[in-house]
Amino acid sequence: MNFNEFKRKIYQKFDLNLDGYKEKQLKRRIDTLMQGLNFTDYGDYLQALQKDEKQLLRFLDKVTINVSEFFRNPEIFKILEDDIFPKLLANKQRLKIWSAACSNGCEPYSVAIILEDLNPRISHRIEATDIDRKILAAAKAGVYNSRFVKNVTPERLRKYFLKDNDQYTICENIRNKVSFKYHDLLLDSYGTGYDLIICRNVTIYFTSESQDMIYTKFYQSLAPGGILFIGATENMLRYREFGFTKISPWFYQK
């Protein structure tokens, strides 16, 4: 079985569209995973994925690139806290926020912490989605080791986490502010009326065609004046074509 046939079978059997990913990077990740498991044929590997749920979960984890930590790129989250949120809150008391491809939950929980510090009396709507059901379960549990919280200030660690040896559990108050659900950016429909959409360090793995589709849908999903927050490794060069105004590095307004 060749690689293109393997991708088609993955789509048919697991409803995962791999055609939207950059093929060279995707194939390298999958080939590396197969070699580590002593598979040399895509057909044999496909059969293993169908029979063994653990193998399938490892495959999904490798393909979907689950890398995240609290306040990743702290200087950028500082812009979010000191500039972006005050602008949004000046026009609307309660915000609707989407953390797309949220991975292990560090990102939406970081947002919830910031908003709690800004105004603890307001309950905002924070939706977090990902394509990996295993990582979504971990996000809901909200338990992290020390490397994930290295950018959290000591004050916030004391205020919003319960520490047990090297484990940090996000407090129930913050955990309850985020709702998690499955979503595929390439296949599923998008919600609407968001004041802020966060999708960081994700689209770099997609083809340019898929990136265009995603940015177009993000624009349609934002409320008037809503803001798209992208990753430090990304740059939306053609933002004007999608209808955005660049208000700051990594922040684009509808």
Stockholm file with secondary structure:
# STOCKHOLM 1.0

chainA/1-254         MNFNEFKRKIYQKFDLNLDGYKEKQLKRRIDTLMQGLNFTDYGDYLQALQKDEKQLLRFLDKVTINVSEFFRNPEIFKILEDDIFPKLLANKQRLKIWSAACSNGCEPYSVAIILEDLNPRISHRIEATDIDRKILAAAKAGVYNSRFVKNVTPERLRKYFLKDNDQYTICENIRNKVSFKYHDLLLDSYGTGYDLIICRNVTIYFTSESQDMIYTKFYQSLAPGGILFIGATENMLRYREFGFTKISPWFYQK
#=GR chainA/1-254 SS CCHHHHHHHHHHHHCCCCTTBCHHHHHHHHHHHHHHTTCCCHHHHHHHHHHCHHHHHHHHHHHHTCCCCTTSSHHHHHHIIIIIHHHHHHHCSSCEEEETTCTTTHHHHHHHHHHHHHCTTCCCEEEEEESCHHHHHHHHHTEEEGGGGTTSCHHHHHHHEEEETTEEEECHHHHTTEEEEECCTTTSCCCCCEEEEEECSCGGGBCHHHHHHHHHHHHHHEEEEEEEEECTTCCCTTHHHHTCEEEETTEEEC
#=GC SS_cons         CCHHHHHHHHHHHHCCCCTTBCHHHHHHHHHHHHHHTTCCCHHHHHHHHHHCHHHHHHHHHHHHTCCCCTTSSHHHHHHIIIIIHHHHHHHCSSCEEEETTCTTTHHHHHHHHHHHHHCTTCCCEEEEEESCHHHHHHHHHTEEEGGGGTTSCHHHHHHHEEEETTEEEECHHHHTTEEEEECCTTTSCCCCCEEEEEECSCGGGBCHHHHHHHHHHHHHHEEEEEEEEECTTCCCTTHHHHTCEEEETTEEEC
//
